[in-house]
Amino acid sequence: MDNLSKAKEEVTRFCEHIGGWFRGEEGIAAAGTAGLLTNFSPDFRMIAPNGARKTQQDLEAWMPEVLGRFPHMRVIVTDMQGYATEHHALLTYTEIQSDGEQENIRYSSAVFIRDGDRMLWLDLWERS
């Protein structure tokens, strides 16, 4: 599989899993934050919609706070587009988070780096 396809697959996988994490699904929760963040580079960094800068460690610390907190959460990815080289991929996509009452839309850009057969999240920029 080419790097662009792998990166797209990773966005889809992570969004499905983070939705399961928010809902508190047993299999996803059992894997813990390490399982959820398995394809994140140790150098991962992001800019949240509010402009806050976060690291992988910040994300790891936040994850237990939201485990099972939104039992009806659905996370949908649309409009995924991208470009890839032999070692990197850049994707843009829209992420829609809906808990049945409220909807949160994030417009995201993500940079991935190749690590063996995997594409690892390196940078993520989200805006509302």
C-alpha positions as CSV (number, residue, x, y, z in Angstrom):
1,M,0.0,0.0,0.0
2,D,1.3,3.5,-0.8
3,N,2.0,6.1,1.8
4,L,-1.0,8.3,0.9
5,S,-3.4,5.3,1.3
6,K,-1.7,4.3,4.6
7,A,-2.0,7.8,6.0
8,K,-5.7,8.0,5.0
9,E,-6.3,4.6,6.5
10,E,-4.6,5.8,9.7
11,V,-6.9,8.9,10.0
12,T,-9.9,6.6,9.5
13,R,-8.7,4.1,12.1
14,F,-7.9,6.7,14.7
15,C,-11.2,8.5,14.3
16,E,-13.1,5.2,14.7
17,H,-11.0,4.4,17.8
18,I,-11.3,7.8,19.4
19,G,-15.0,7.6,18.9
20,G,-15.0,4.3,20.7
21,W,-12.8,5.8,23.4
22,F,-15.2,8.6,23.9
23,R,-18.0,6.0,24.2
24,G,-16.0,3.8,26.6
25,E,-16.0,0.7,24.3
26,E,-14.5,-2.2,26.2
27,G,-12.0,-3.4,23.6
28,I,-10.6,0.1,22.8
29,A,-10.5,1.1,26.5
30,A,-8.7,-2.2,27.4
31,A,-5.9,-1.2,25.0
32,G,-5.3,2.0,26.9
33,T,-3.8,5.2,25.7
34,A,-0.8,3.3,24.4
35,G,-3.0,1.3,22.1
36,L,-4.9,4.3,21.0
37,L,-1.8,6.4,20.3
38,T,0.3,3.5,18.8
39,N,0.8,5.3,15.5
40,F,1.8,8.7,17.0
41,S,5.4,9.8,16.8
42,P,7.1,10.6,20.1
43,D,7.7,14.0,18.5
44,F,4.0,14.5,17.8
45,R,2.7,18.0,18.2
46,M,-0.6,19.7,17.5
47,I,-2.4,23.0,17.5
48,A,-5.9,22.7,18.9
49,P,-8.9,24.7,17.5
50,N,-8.4,27.2,20.4
51,G,-4.8,27.8,19.4
52,A,-3.3,25.7,22.3
53,R,-0.2,23.8,21.4
54,K,-0.1,20.2,22.6
55,T,2.4,17.3,22.6
56,Q,1.9,13.6,22.7
57,Q,2.4,13.7,26.5
58,D,-0.4,16.3,26.7
59,L,-2.7,14.0,24.7
60,E,-1.8,11.0,26.8
61,A,-2.7,13.0,30.0
62,W,-6.0,14.2,28.5
63,M,-7.2,10.7,27.3
64,P,-8.3,9.3,30.7
65,E,-10.4,12.4,31.3
66,V,-12.6,11.6,28.2
67,L,-12.8,7.8,28.4
68,G,-16.5,6.9,28.3
69,R,-17.6,10.5,28.8
70,F,-19.7,10.7,25.6
71,P,-21.6,7.5,25.3
72,H,-23.4,8.5,22.0
73,M,-20.3,10.1,20.3
74,R,-19.8,9.5,16.6
75,V,-16.8,10.7,14.7
76,I,-17.1,11.0,10.9
77,V,-14.3,11.9,8.5
78,T,-15.1,13.6,5.2
79,D,-13.3,15.5,2.4
80,M,-10.0,13.7,2.9
81,Q,-7.4,14.8,0.4
82,G,-3.6,14.5,0.4
83,Y,-0.2,14.2,-1.1
84,A,2.6,11.8,-0.2
85,T,6.3,11.4,-0.9
86,E,8.5,8.3,-0.2
87,H,8.8,9.3,3.5
88,H,5.9,11.7,4.3
89,A,2.2,12.4,3.8
90,L,0.1,15.5,4.2
91,L,-3.6,15.2,4.6
92,T,-6.5,17.6,4.9
93,Y,-9.9,16.4,6.1
94,T,-13.0,17.4,8.0
95,E,-13.8,15.7,11.2
96,I,-17.4,15.8,12.5
97,Q,-18.0,14.8,16.1
98,S,-21.6,14.4,17.1
99,D,-23.0,13.1,20.4
100,G,-26.6,13.3,19.3
101,E,-27.2,16.7,20.8
102,Q,-24.2,18.8,19.7
103,E,-22.0,18.7,16.6
104,N,-18.4,19.8,16.6
105,I,-16.7,20.3,13.2
106,R,-13.0,20.4,12.9
107,Y,-11.0,21.2,9.7
108,S,-7.7,19.4,10.0
109,S,-4.3,19.2,8.4
110,A,-2.0,16.3,9.4
111,V,1.6,15.4,8.5
112,F,2.7,11.8,8.8
113,I,6.1,10.3,8.6
114,R,6.9,6.8,7.5
115,D,8.1,4.3,10.1
116,G,8.6,0.9,8.5
117,D,5.2,-0.2,7.2
118,R,3.4,2.5,9.3
119,M,2.6,6.1,8.9
120,L,3.0,8.0,12.2
121,W,1.2,11.2,13.2
122,L,3.8,14.0,13.4
123,D,1.8,17.2,13.2
124,L,-1.9,18.0,13.5
125,W,-3.5,21.4,13.1
126,E,-7.2,21.7,13.8
127,R,-9.6,24.6,13.5
128,S,-13.3,25.0,14.0
